[in-house]
Structure formats: C-alpha cells, structure tokens
C-alpha cells in the first residue's frame, strides 16, 4: 500500500498545508542602491531584526531569494515552547556550567513570552496554548524521562511538567505504540505561516524595504567603509546585477545559508524534515486520536510527531522520512507508513499535502549569533527552537545595531559560545544519511530492551 498512487488525494499538493491560510508573499526585485542595514533572509529572525531597526529610525532592506514565508518560517510544524525547545539534545549544564545554563533557559522562557506578545499584537489566532506531550517510544525511553522529570523537580521546575505513567498516555494519544511519557505545560501550537505573515506586515508597516527573488552573490566587508553587497535577480537573459552599499549587514538565512557566507555554511548542517497533511477527519475523529488536542512528539532519535490542525478538523504528521535527499512523494510514502505504526485507523485516509523544509543544526545544537568580519549573523534553529528564539534573538541583534539596548550587557546568554566548524565543513551533510541509519538502529535496540 505504501507505494500505491491511491495514497494521494486528487487534490494532492507539495505546498504546505499552512499556505491555504497565509500563502507566501512576493515583493519587487529592485532593491535600493544604499541602506543603513541590509538583512539577508526574510524569515522570523530577519523580519524581527529589520522591524526593530526600522522602528529605531534606520533605513532597512530585507533580501530573500524566496517569497516571504516560503522558507522554513512558513514550512515548520509550529511546535513551540520556551526552555523545552532548547538544549534537548545536550546536557546544557555540563556544557556551559550551571549559571550560564540557568541564564539560557530563563532567556528561552522570556523568548516564549515575547513570542506570545508578538502573536497577540501582529498575528491574532496564530497560537493555541495547549501544552505538549513527549511520548516514550520504549520502556528504556520512559526511564530516561523519569530521570529528566527528577531533574525538573530538583531544580524547582516540577510544576512545569507531569510524568505520565505507562498505560495513562491515552489522556493525550490513543495508540499502543507508546509507554507513558511527560506532559509539559509551557508549550503550545503555532500556525507558522500566519505568524511569519504577521511579522512581514509589522516590518512593512515600520518602513522596511522588502525584496524577494533576490540572490546575494557577494558580501564585501573589507576595509572600514560601507559593505558592498552584490545581488542578482531574474534569470536567463533577463538576469540583472546590482550593488548595494550598507552600513551594517545581517545574515539570517538559517538552513538555506549558501556559499556566499562560507564561514557560516561550514558551521551548520542543513537537514530536511517532512510533514504530511491528510484528508479532513472531523473534530470527533481527531479528538479520538489526540484527546488533549495538542502535539505528541516521540522520544526516538529519528523522531515523529503529530498535531491537530488549528481548526481541529485534521492532523499533521511529521518527522525525518529520510536523512538523504529523496523526492517529496517518496518521503510522503515513508512517513505515511510511520504514521500508520502510531495510528493504524488512518489507513483509509489519503494524503492531501506533503512538504519538506530545511533546518540548520550546529555542532552543539545551540543557536548562534554574533559578528564576524563586521557582519552580524543569527543561525541554528536546531529543529525545535526556531519559532520562539529566532524572533527574540533577531530583536536583540536589531537593538544592538540600532544602539537602543544597553551595550554594557551581553547581547544574549547564547552569545559567545564557541561556534565550531562541522567535521567536514559544508560537506558534513554527506554524513547525515549514515547518522540516520545509526540513529534508527539505536532506536530499534531501545525498543526491544527490557
């Protein structure tokens, strides 16, 4: 059945489900020849940074090769949280020390509040405060969650999470695939495309000059004068080039960073993630599968997750279908089979949407921001923290450039942590497929451990 063409609805689209409510927006490809600040990348980070600068009276130009909302900011799953969205793949306290770890986690909570404030002001209806359920995929995984729960309790944060014993997970998800889990209250569901569209409208209203269909081909920051940015637009014989003089430059391209920023590209691993939308189920059937109507994320290294659509009438299911490039249709078939392992009653439901997007992973799984060769940068959402942290950190960079923050204080608790080169630089992505096989093997071993 997994390879059958009947798996896909007649209306099947490779566009994200979200775009039915907020499609990407194109702007003219004719940027000015000069600007106080040029921001490369029109997602959560770039738009937030640009708006902050424009509100402080700076002239700001945003450049993006895609339409606004066409990249990861309009493609992700909309799973949002504060501290639960950062450092989940490392022992943060062991890595940076207890004091800095506490500062990072507290800042992540501040960013979560800031995210909700942005939604209220600029994207009403783009957030549902429903918590999150982390589902143990094995008995071994549940024991790890017990340990994590004890850490929360010992740190005085036990009120934020609830340990759900095996057999009681049906409060959150109806399946035989899980063995208990942990519920987090400080989390929820976003409509990512509505959110990025709200940030776009905010930036535009502040006076930001936005331009799409623009490829940045060179950033010359030599000397002490203005930066010179060379851009190309159009294609074929209609392709045009121009130069833009900028007092400051910000790179906020995340998983779509290319060789125009080679130092940064060598320090991220772009990784694809795929999401499925299925035929309308009706609220009763959705609630039968997800009784708490919130996101369910499993504990596997090769994760899968499910969440209700914002209207409560359908389900979106996502994960790492493959760690090497494959077609969207192939990813959809793989992910559909994974979905049926969790929800076998969905065997009669066809796929209406399947899409992929690129995340950016750093060597230590933490976001990176700073300045190199006079160019500001913000990269590394690491598959889970982008919706909340990128607008917050983009604002911090905007305020620092504009001089509206306290220059005696650190830009962020995340600033200054070493930004290590990936083992093979930009070619590290070639190792991702092998890593995926290894992670999958470890998940299967965990599944049979007593």
SEGUSE-856680 format. One record per residue: x, y, z of N, C-alpha, C in turn; residue in one letter. Coordinates in steps of 0.1 Angstrom, whole numbers, m for minus. Layout:
BEGIN
nX,nY,nZ,caX,caY,caZ,cX,cY,cZ,rest
X,Y,Z,X,Y,Z,X,Y,Z,a;
...
***
This chain:
BEGIN
nX,nY,nZ,caX,caY,caZ,cX,cY,cZ,rest
8,m12,0,0,0,0,9,13,0,x;
21,12,6,29,23,8,33,29,m6,x;
34,21,m16,39,26,m29,27,29,m39,x;
15,27,m34,4,29,m43,1,44,m45,x;
m3,46,m58,m6,60,m62,m19,64,m55,x;
m27,55,m51,m40,58,m44,m38,64,m30,x;
m25,64,m26,m22,70,m13,m25,85,m13,x;
m25,91,m25,m26,106,m26,m39,110,m30,x;
m45,120,m24,m58,126,m28,m56,132,m42,x;
m68,134,m49,m68,140,m62,m63,154,m61,x;
m64,161,m50,m60,175,m48,m46,176,m42,x;
m39,165,m42,m25,164,m36,m17,176,m40,x;
m10,182,m30,m1,193,m33,12,192,m25,x;
23,197,m31,35,197,m23,37,210,m16,x;
27,219,m16,27,231,m8,23,228,6,x;
29,235,16,25,233,30,10,235,32,x;
4,228,41,m10,229,45,m13,244,49,x;
m3,250,56,m5,263,61,m8,274,51,x;
m3,271,39,m4,282,28,m18,284,24,x;
m27,275,27,m41,277,24,m46,289,31,x;
m41,293,43,m45,304,51,m36,316,49,x;
m23,314,46,m14,325,45,m3,321,35,x;
m6,323,22,4,320,12,16,329,12,x;
28,325,7,40,333,6,37,346,m2,x;
44,356,2,42,369,m5,55,374,m12,x;
53,378,m25,64,382,m33,64,398,m33,x;
77,403,m34,79,417,m34,88,420,m47,x;
88,433,m50,96,437,m62,111,433,m60,x;
117,430,m71,132,426,m71,140,438,m75,x;
138,449,m69,145,461,m73,150,469,m60,x;
159,463,m53,163,469,m40,170,483,m43,x;
171,491,m32,178,504,m34,193,502,m35,x;
200,512,m39,214,511,m40,222,514,m27,x;
214,518,m17,220,520,m4,210,519,7,x;
215,515,19,206,513,30,215,513,43,x;
209,518,54,217,517,66,220,503,70,x;
210,494,68,212,480,72,206,471,61,x;
213,461,57,208,451,48,207,438,56,x;
195,432,56,193,419,62,191,409,52,x;
199,398,52,198,387,42,190,376,48,x;
177,374,44,169,364,49,156,370,55,x;
144,366,50,132,372,54,123,363,62,x;
129,355,71,121,347,80,119,353,93,x;
116,345,103,113,351,117,125,360,122,x;
137,355,120,148,363,125,150,376,118,x;
151,375,104,154,386,96,143,397,97,x;
130,393,97,119,403,98,119,409,112,x;
122,402,122,122,408,136,133,418,137,x;
145,414,132,156,423,133,153,436,125,x;
148,434,113,146,445,104,135,455,110,x;
125,449,116,114,458,122,120,466,134,x;
128,460,142,134,467,153,143,478,149,x;
150,476,138,159,487,133,151,498,127,x;
140,494,119,132,505,113,125,513,123,x;
120,506,134,113,514,145,123,523,152,x;
136,521,151,146,529,157,150,540,147,x;
144,541,135,147,551,126,158,548,115,x;
162,535,115,172,532,104,165,528,91,x;
172,531,80,167,525,67,171,511,66,x;
162,502,63,165,488,63,160,481,51,x;
168,472,45,164,465,33,165,450,36,x;
155,442,34,155,428,35,155,421,22,x;
164,412,20,166,405,7,164,390,9,x;
156,384,1,154,369,1,152,364,m13,x;
158,352,m15,158,346,m28,144,340,m30,x;
137,337,m19,123,332,m20,113,342,m16,x;
100,339,m18,90,347,m13,90,347,2,x;
84,357,8,84,358,23,74,347,28,x;
79,338,36,70,327,41,72,315,33,x;
81,315,23,83,303,15,94,294,21,x;
103,299,29,113,291,36,108,284,48,x;
117,281,57,114,273,69,104,280,78,x;
103,293,78,94,300,87,79,298,83,x;
77,294,70,64,291,66,62,276,63,x;
71,267,68,71,253,65,71,244,77,x;
75,250,88,77,242,100,64,237,106,x;
65,229,117,53,222,123,46,231,133,x;
52,242,137,45,251,146,45,245,160,x;
55,238,164,56,233,178,64,242,186,x;
58,249,196,65,260,203,66,258,218,x;
77,263,224,79,262,238,90,271,242,x;
92,272,255,103,280,260,115,271,262,x;
119,269,274,131,261,277,130,247,271,x;
119,241,270,118,228,264,122,227,250,x;
123,238,243,127,238,229,142,240,227,x;
150,241,238,164,244,236,172,233,244,x;
183,230,239,193,221,246,188,207,249,x;
177,203,242,172,189,245,181,178,240,x;
191,182,232,200,171,227,213,171,233,x;
215,180,243,228,180,251,225,182,265,x;
235,179,274,235,183,288,240,197,289,x;
230,206,289,234,221,289,242,225,301,x;
239,220,312,246,224,324,261,219,324,x;
263,207,319,276,202,318,284,209,307,x;
277,214,297,284,221,286,288,235,289,x;
280,243,295,283,257,298,284,261,312,x;
281,251,321,281,254,336,267,258,341,x;
265,256,354,251,258,359,246,272,358,x;
254,282,360,250,296,360,245,300,346,x;
254,297,336,250,301,322,239,292,317,x;
238,280,321,227,271,317,214,277,322,x;
214,282,335,202,288,340,198,300,333,x;
208,308,329,205,321,322,200,318,308,x;
205,307,301,199,304,288,185,299,289,x;
182,291,299,169,286,300,159,297,304,x;
163,306,313,155,317,316,152,326,304,x;
162,328,296,161,336,284,151,330,274,x;
152,316,273,143,309,264,128,311,269,x;
126,312,282,113,314,287,108,328,284,x;
118,338,285,114,352,281,111,353,266,x;
118,345,258,115,345,244,101,339,241,x;
97,330,249,84,323,247,73,334,250,x;
75,342,261,65,352,264,65,363,253,x;
77,366,248,78,376,237,71,371,225,x;
72,358,221,65,352,210,50,354,212,x;
45,351,223,30,353,225,26,367,224,x;
35,376,228,32,391,227,31,395,212,x;
40,389,204,41,392,190,28,387,183,x;
24,375,187,12,369,182,0,378,185,x;
m2,382,198,m13,390,202,m14,403,194,x;
m2,409,192,m2,422,185,m3,421,170,x;
3,411,164,5,411,149,0,399,142,x;
m4,388,149,m8,376,143,m19,369,151,x;
m30,376,154,m40,370,163,m45,357,157,x;
m47,347,166,m51,334,162,m41,324,157,x;
m28,329,158,m17,321,153,m11,312,164,x;
m17,312,176,m11,304,187,m23,298,195,x;
m21,285,199,m30,278,208,m22,273,220,x;
m26,277,232,m18,274,244,m23,261,250,x;
m18,250,245,m23,236,248,m13,227,254,x;
m1,231,257,10,222,262,15,213,251,x;
22,202,256,28,193,247,30,180,254,x;
29,169,247,32,155,253,43,149,246,x;
53,145,254,65,138,249,63,123,252,x;
61,115,242,57,101,244,69,92,243,x;
70,83,253,81,74,254,78,63,244,x;
88,60,235,86,50,225,90,36,229,x;
96,36,241,101,23,247,102,24,262,x;
103,13,268,105,13,283,118,20,287,x;
128,18,279,141,25,281,139,40,280,x;
131,44,270,129,58,269,121,64,280,x;
112,56,286,104,61,297,113,63,309,x;
123,54,311,132,56,323,140,69,321,x;
144,72,309,151,85,307,142,97,310,x;
129,96,307,120,107,310,118,108,325,x;
118,96,332,118,97,347,129,104,352,x;
141,102,347,153,109,352,152,124,349,x;
147,127,337,145,142,333,135,148,342,x;
124,141,345,114,146,355,120,149,368,x;
129,140,373,135,143,386,144,155,386,x;
151,157,374,159,169,373,150,182,373,x;
139,182,367,130,193,368,125,195,382,x;
122,185,389,117,186,403,128,191,412,x;
140,186,410,151,190,419,155,205,417,x;
152,210,405,156,224,402,144,233,405,x;
134,228,411,122,237,414,113,239,403,x;
114,232,392,106,235,380,96,223,377,x;
94,215,388,85,204,386,71,207,382,x;
66,220,385,53,223,382,50,225,367,x;
62,226,359,60,228,345,58,215,338,x;
60,203,344,59,190,337,52,180,346,x;
46,171,340,39,160,347,43,147,341,x;
48,137,349,52,124,344,39,116,342,x;
38,110,331,26,102,327,30,87,327,x;
25,79,336,29,65,337,24,57,325,x;
32,46,322,27,38,311,13,33,313,x;
5,33,303,m9,29,304,m18,41,306,x;
m13,53,310,m21,65,311,m19,75,300,x;
m11,71,290,m8,81,279,m21,83,270,x;
m31,75,272,m43,77,264,m50,90,268,x;
m45,97,278,m51,111,281,m46,120,270,x;
m36,117,262,m30,125,252,m31,119,238,x;
m29,106,237,m29,100,224,m34,85,225,x;
m42,82,215,m48,68,215,m40,59,206,x;
m31,51,212,m22,42,204,m16,32,213,x;
m12,21,208,m4,11,215,11,13,214,x;
15,23,207,29,25,203,38,31,214,x;
31,37,225,39,44,235,38,38,248,x;
48,42,257,49,36,270,50,48,280,x;
39,55,282,40,66,291,46,78,285,x;
49,88,293,56,100,287,56,111,297,x;
58,123,292,59,135,301,51,147,294,x;
42,153,301,35,164,296,41,177,301,x;
42,187,292,48,200,295,37,210,293,x;
36,219,303,25,229,302,29,242,295,x;
42,245,295,47,258,289,50,255,275,x;
40,252,267,42,249,253,29,250,246,x;
29,250,232,17,251,225,19,249,210,x;
9,253,203,8,251,188,7,264,181,x;
16,266,172,15,278,164,11,275,149,x;
5,285,143,3,285,128,15,293,122,x;
25,286,118,38,293,114,36,302,103,x;
28,299,93,26,308,82,19,321,86,x;
9,320,94,2,332,99,12,341,107,x;
20,334,115,30,341,123,40,349,115,x;
46,342,105,56,349,97,49,360,89,x;
36,358,85,29,369,77,27,381,86,x;
24,378,99,22,389,108,35,397,110,x;
47,390,111,60,397,112,63,405,99,x;
59,399,88,61,406,75,53,419,75,x;
40,419,79,32,431,79,37,441,89,x;
42,436,100,48,445,110,60,452,104,x;
69,445,98,81,451,92,78,461,81,x;
69,457,73,64,466,62,59,479,68,x;
50,478,78,44,490,84,55,499,91,x;
66,493,95,76,500,102,85,507,91,x;
83,504,79,91,511,68,102,503,62,x;
103,490,65,113,481,60,110,479,45,x;
121,480,37,120,477,22,123,463,20,x;
113,455,15,114,441,14,115,437,m1,x;
124,428,m4,126,424,m18,128,409,m19,x;
121,402,m28,122,388,m30,127,385,m44,x;
130,372,m46,136,368,m59,150,374,m61,x;
157,376,m50,170,382,m50,180,372,m44,x;
190,370,m52,201,361,m47,213,370,m44,x;
218,369,m32,230,377,m28,242,368,m33,x;
251,374,m41,262,367,m47,275,370,m41,x;
276,381,m34,288,385,m27,286,396,m16,x;
293,394,m5,293,404,5,307,408,8,x;
310,421,4,324,426,5,324,435,18,x;
331,430,28,332,437,41,346,442,44,x;
354,442,33,368,446,35,369,461,38,x;
379,465,45,381,479,48,372,483,60,x;
370,497,61,363,502,72,351,510,68,x;
348,511,55,337,518,50,325,509,49,x;
315,514,41,303,506,39,305,492,33,x;
297,483,36,298,470,30,292,471,16,x;
297,463,7,292,463,m7,286,449,m9,x;
273,449,m12,266,436,m14,262,436,m29,x;
266,425,m35,262,422,m49,251,413,m50,x;
240,416,m57,229,408,m58,225,405,m73,x;
218,394,m75,213,391,m88,198,388,m87,x;
191,392,m97,177,389,m98,173,385,m112,x;
162,378,m114,158,374,m127,165,361,m131,x;
164,357,m143,170,345,m148,173,347,m163,x;
182,338,m168,185,338,m183,190,352,m188,x;
185,356,m199,189,369,m205,183,381,m197,x;
173,378,m189,167,389,m181,174,391,m167,x;
185,383,m165,191,383,m152,199,396,m150,x;
197,403,m139,203,416,m137,212,416,m124,x;
222,424,m123,230,425,m112,231,440,m107,x;
232,441,m94,234,455,m89,242,454,m76,x;
246,465,m71,254,466,m58,246,475,m49,x;
247,471,m36,240,478,m26,251,482,m15,x;
251,494,m11,260,499,m1,252,498,12,x;
258,492,23,251,491,36,261,494,47,x;
256,501,57,264,504,69,266,491,77,x;
255,483,78,256,470,85,249,460,77,x;
253,447,80,248,436,73,244,425,83,x;
233,419,81,229,408,90,226,395,81,x;
232,384,84,228,371,78,219,363,87,x;
207,361,81,197,353,89,190,343,80,x;
199,334,74,194,325,64,192,311,69,x;
197,308,81,195,295,87,198,283,78,x;
189,274,76,192,262,68,194,264,54,x;
191,276,49,192,279,35,205,288,32,x;
214,288,42,227,295,40,235,288,29,x;
240,297,20,248,291,9,262,296,9,x;
269,294,m2,284,297,m2,287,312,m2,x;
277,321,m3,280,335,m2,285,338,12,x;
282,329,22,287,330,36,294,317,39,x;
306,315,33,313,302,35,316,298,49,x;
321,308,57,324,305,71,312,300,79,x;
301,306,77,288,302,83,283,289,78,x;
284,287,65,279,275,59,287,262,64,x;
300,264,67,308,253,72,304,249,87,x;
296,257,93,292,255,107,278,251,110,x;
271,248,99,257,243,100,256,230,92,x;
247,222,96,242,211,87,228,213,84,x;
225,216,71,211,217,67,205,203,67,x;
194,202,73,187,189,74,172,190,71,x;
168,181,62,154,182,57,145,175,67,x;
133,180,69,122,174,76,109,175,68,x;
101,165,69,89,163,61,76,163,69,x;
66,169,64,53,169,71,42,165,61,x;
32,157,67,21,153,59,8,160,64,x;
m1,164,55,m14,167,58,m23,157,52,x;
m34,153,59,m43,142,54,m57,148,52,x;
m65,140,46,m79,144,44,m86,148,57,x;
m95,157,56,m103,162,67,m109,150,75,x;
m107,149,88,m112,138,96,m124,142,103,x;
m126,155,107,m137,159,116,m132,159,130,x;
m137,168,138,m131,170,151,m133,158,160,x;
m144,151,159,m147,139,167,m136,129,165,x;
m132,126,153,m122,116,150,m108,121,154,x;
m105,134,153,m92,139,157,m91,138,172,x;
m102,142,179,m101,141,194,m100,126,199,x;
m105,117,191,m104,103,194,m89,98,194,x;
m82,104,185,m67,101,184,m59,110,193,x;
m62,122,194,m54,132,202,m64,138,212,x;
m67,132,223,m77,137,232,m74,150,238,x;
m62,154,240,m58,167,246,m57,177,235,x;
m58,173,223,m57,182,211,m45,191,211,x;
m34,184,214,m21,190,214,m11,182,207,x;
2,187,206,12,179,199,17,167,207,x;
20,157,200,26,145,206,39,142,198,x;
50,142,205,63,140,200,69,128,206,x;
74,119,198,80,107,204,95,109,208,x;
100,100,215,114,101,221,125,95,212,x;
121,89,201,131,83,192,141,94,187,x;
153,89,184,163,98,178,159,102,164,x;
152,93,157,146,97,144,131,99,147,x;
128,111,151,115,114,157,104,114,147,x;
92,112,153,80,115,146,71,123,155,x;
61,130,150,52,138,158,39,140,151,x;
29,143,159,15,145,153,10,157,161,x;
1,165,154,m6,176,160,m19,178,152,x;
m29,184,159,m41,187,152,m39,200,144,x;
m46,201,133,m46,214,126,m53,224,134,x;
m50,237,132,m56,248,140,m71,248,141,x;
m78,243,131,m92,242,132,m98,230,138,x;
m88,221,142,m92,209,149,m99,198,141,x;
m99,200,128,m106,191,119,m96,181,112,x;
m84,182,114,m74,173,107,m62,171,116,x;
m52,163,110,m40,160,117,m28,163,107,x;
m18,168,113,m5,169,105,5,159,112,x;
12,152,104,22,142,109,35,145,103,x;
46,145,111,59,149,106,70,141,112,x;
82,142,106,94,135,111,105,135,100,x;
115,127,103,126,126,94,124,114,85,x;
118,116,74,114,105,65,127,98,60,x;
137,106,56,150,101,51,160,112,55,x;
173,107,57,184,116,60,192,119,48,x;
187,114,36,194,118,24,183,124,14,x;
187,131,4,177,138,m4,169,127,m12,x;
156,128,m11,146,120,m18,135,129,m23,x;
127,124,m32,116,132,m36,105,133,m25,x;
97,144,m27,87,146,m17,77,134,m16,x;
74,129,m28,64,117,m29,70,105,m22,x;
83,103,m23,89,92,m16,89,94,m1,x;
93,106,3,92,110,17,78,108,23,x;
68,112,15,55,111,20,51,96,22,x;
55,87,13,51,73,15,58,67,27,x;
71,71,29,78,66,41,71,71,54,x;
68,84,54,62,90,66,48,84,68,x;
41,82,57,27,76,59,28,63,66,x;
38,54,62,39,41,69,43,43,84,x;
51,53,87,54,56,101,41,61,108,x;
33,68,101,21,73,108,11,61,111,x;
11,51,102,2,40,105,7,31,116,x;
20,32,119,25,25,131,19,31,144,x;
17,44,143,11,51,155,m4,50,155,x;
m10,53,143,m24,54,141,m29,45,130,x;
m30,32,133,m34,23,122,m48,26,117,x;
m56,32,124,m70,35,120,m70,46,109,x;
m59,52,105,m58,62,95,m55,55,81,x;
m56,42,80,m52,35,68,m61,39,56,x;
m73,44,59,m82,47,48,m81,62,44,x;
m72,69,50,m71,84,48,m60,87,38,x;
m63,95,28,m53,99,18,m46,112,22,x;
m34,113,16,m25,125,18,m30,136,9,x;
m32,148,15,m35,160,7,m24,169,5,x;
m14,169,14,m2,178,13,10,170,19,x;
21,172,12,34,167,18,44,177,14,x;
52,181,23,62,192,20,74,190,29,x;
85,195,25,98,195,33,103,209,34,x;
112,210,44,119,223,46,133,220,53,x;
142,230,52,155,228,58,156,234,72,x;
161,227,81,165,232,94,181,233,94,x;
186,241,103,201,242,104,205,237,118,x;
213,227,118,219,222,130,233,227,132,x;
236,231,144,250,235,148,257,223,155,x;
270,224,157,277,213,163,273,210,178,x;
268,220,185,264,218,199,249,220,201,x;
242,221,190,227,221,190,222,234,196,x;
229,244,196,225,257,202,225,268,191,x;
215,277,191,215,288,182,228,297,183,x;
232,302,172,245,310,172,242,324,167,x;
247,334,174,246,348,170,259,355,174,x;
262,365,166,274,372,168,278,381,156,x;
291,384,156,296,393,145,309,387,140,x;
311,385,127,323,381,121,326,389,109,x;
338,395,108,342,404,97,332,415,95,x;
328,420,106,318,432,106,304,428,102,x;
301,415,100,288,410,95,281,403,107,x;
269,407,110,262,401,121,255,388,115,x;
253,378,124,247,366,120,238,360,131,x;
228,353,126,219,345,135,215,333,128,x;
220,321,133,217,308,126,216,297,136,x;
209,286,132,209,274,140,196,273,148,x;
185,269,142,173,267,149,173,253,155,x;
181,244,150,183,230,155,170,222,157,x;
160,224,148,148,216,148,140,216,160,x;
135,228,164,126,229,176,125,242,183,x;
136,251,181,136,263,189,133,275,180,x;
132,274,167,132,285,158,121,295,159,x;
108,289,161,97,298,161,97,308,172,x;
102,304,184,103,312,196,116,320,196,x;
127,314,194,140,320,197,144,329,185,x;
141,326,173,146,334,162,141,349,162,x;
128,351,165,123,365,166,129,372,178,x;
131,365,189,137,371,201,152,375,198,x;
159,366,193,174,369,190,175,379,179,x;
166,379,169,166,389,158,164,403,164,x;
155,404,173,152,416,180,165,421,187,x;
172,412,194,184,415,201,195,421,192,x;
197,415,180,206,420,171,202,434,166,x;
189,435,163,184,448,158,187,459,168,x;
184,456,181,186,466,191,201,470,193,x;
209,460,192,224,462,193,229,471,182,x;
225,468,170,229,476,158,224,491,159,x;
211,492,164,205,505,165,210,513,177,x;
216,506,186,221,513,198,210,516,208,x;
199,508,207,188,510,217,188,501,229,x;
198,492,229,199,484,241,210,489,250,x;
213,481,261,224,485,270,237,478,265,x;
246,486,259,258,480,253,267,473,264,x;
265,476,276,274,470,287,269,456,290,x;
257,452,285,251,439,288,254,430,276,x;
255,417,279,257,407,268,245,408,258,x;
248,406,245,238,405,235,227,395,239,x;
231,383,244,223,372,248,231,363,256,x;
225,355,264,232,344,271,238,334,262,x;
233,333,250,238,324,240,250,330,232,x;
252,343,233,263,349,225,276,345,232,x;
286,343,223,300,340,228,303,325,230,x;
293,317,229,296,302,230,302,298,217,x;
313,291,217,321,287,205,312,282,194,x;
315,287,182,307,283,170,316,274,162,x;
316,261,165,325,252,159,322,248,145,x;
333,246,137,331,241,124,326,227,124,x;
318,223,115,313,209,114,325,201,109,x;
325,188,112,337,179,110,342,180,95,x;
333,180,86,338,181,72,333,195,65,x;
331,205,74,327,217,69,313,216,62,x;
312,223,50,299,222,43,296,208,38,x;
306,200,37,303,186,32,299,176,43,x;
297,181,55,293,173,66,279,167,64,x;
271,173,55,258,168,52,259,154,46,x;
270,151,40,272,138,34,272,127,44,x;
274,130,57,274,120,68,260,118,74,x;
251,127,70,238,127,76,231,113,74,x;
232,108,61,225,96,58,230,84,67,x;
244,84,69,249,73,77,245,75,92,x;
244,88,96,240,91,110,225,86,112,x;
217,88,102,203,84,103,202,69,104,x;
210,62,97,210,47,98,214,43,113,x;
224,50,118,229,46,131,218,50,142,x;
212,62,140,202,66,150,190,56,149,x;
186,52,137,175,43,136,178,29,142,x;
190,25,141,194,12,147,193,13,162,x;
198,24,168,198,26,182,183,27,187,x;
174,33,179,160,33,183,154,19,183,x;
158,11,173,153,m3,173,158,m11,185,x;
171,m9,189,177,m16,200,169,m12,213,x;
167,1,214,159,6,226,145,0,227,x;
139,m2,215,126,m8,215,125,m22,221,x;
135,m30,220,135,m43,225,142,m45,238,x;
147,m34,244,153,m35,257,143,m37,268,x;
145,m45,278,135,m47,288,134,m35,297,x;
***
